[in-house]
Amino acid sequence: MRKLITIGLAAITLAASAGVGAASAQPRPYGDLDRDGVPNRYDRDRDGDGVRNRNDRYDNGYGRWDNRWGRHPAPPPRHWRHNNSWYGHVRACQIRYRSYNPARDMYFTGRVWTRCRL
C-alpha cells in the first residue's frame, strides 16, 4: 500500500510540474526602445509621408492620407463622428464627385450643393 501511495504522489507531482514552465525575464525590447508600440525603424516617420514625426502636422488622427492624392484636406466638420475614417471618406468623395469640397463635405450637382454620403 505504501508503495502504491508513493507512486501515486510521484505521478501527481510529475503531472503538476509538467504544466509549469520555468520563469524567464523578458528580453530588452531592442526593436522598440521608447516602448510606444512602434518599432524603431518607423519612429522617425510613422505614416510614411516623408516628414519626421516631430515636425508632422498631420499625425493621421483622421485615417491615412497619401500625399499623391493632393493636399491634406481640412479637418472633419462637426457633424462627422468617425474621425479615423475621415481621410478615406474624403478620398472616396473626391474620386466619385469632381466638384467635392472637403471643407464643406459637399459636392456641386449643377444647381445645389449636396452632402457626400459615401
N, C-alpha and C positions, 0 to 999 in steps of 0.2 A: 504494500500500500504506500509506503514511504517513497519507494522508487517511482511509482506512478504519479504521485503529487509533485515530486521533483521534476519529472519530465514535463508535466503539465505547466508548472511555473516557468520552466525554461522556454517552452513553446510560446507562452503568453508574452514573456519578456522579449523574445526574438520578434514576434509579430508587432509588438508595440514600437520597438526600436527601428523596424524597417520603414515605417511611415515618417519618421522624423529624420530630416537631413541635417547635416552639420551647418551651423550658422556661420555665415561668412559676411565680412564687411562689404558694403557696396563700393565698387571701384570709383575713383575720382572721375567726374564727368568731363573728360578731356574734350569731348565734342561740343560741350555747352558750358563754357567756363562761367558765364554770368547767370546761369541757371534760370533762364527765361523761357525755356522750352523750345528755343530756336537754335539749330546748330550754328556753330561759329562761322561757317562759310557763308551763311545767309544774314548774319548780323549786320553787315555793312550795308546791304541793300535787300531788305526782305521782300519787297514787292517786285523787284527786277526792273524797275523803271529807270535805272541809271543814276539815281540820286541817293546819296548816303542817307541812312535813317535819321541822323541828327538834323539834316537840312531838309528833309522831305516834308513839304506842306501837306501832301496827300498821303495819309497813312493807310489808305484803303479801308477806312472805317465804314465806307458805303459799298463795299464789294471790291472787285478787281477791275481796274481801268487800264487798258492798253494804250500807250501813247500813240500808236499807229492809227487809232480811231479819231484822233484830233485832240483839242484842248480838253482839260478836265472840265466836266460840267459843274454848274452851280450846286451847292448842297440841296438836298431834297426839300420840297415845300412842306409846310406844316401838316398838311393832310397825309403825307406819306408816312406809313407806320413800319415798313420793312426796311430799315436803314441799310442793312448789309446787302440788300439786293438792288439798291438804287442804281448803281452803275450798269448792271445788267439790263434793268428796265430802260434806262436812257439809251443804251446801245440798240436794244430791240426796236424802240420807237424811232430812232434815227434811221435804221435800215428800212423800216416799213413806211415811214412818212418823211418825205424830204423836207417839209416845212416845220418839222418838230423843233420846239424851243424848250430846252431842259429847264430854263429858269422859271417858266410858267407851267411846265409839264403838259403842254398843249401843242396841237398842230393845226394848221390852217387848211380848211376844206374848200376855200374859194370865196366863201361869204362869212363864215363864222369860225371862231377858234373852238376846237373840241379837245377835251381832256383825253390823253392817251391812256388806254385801259389794258395795255398788254402786260 
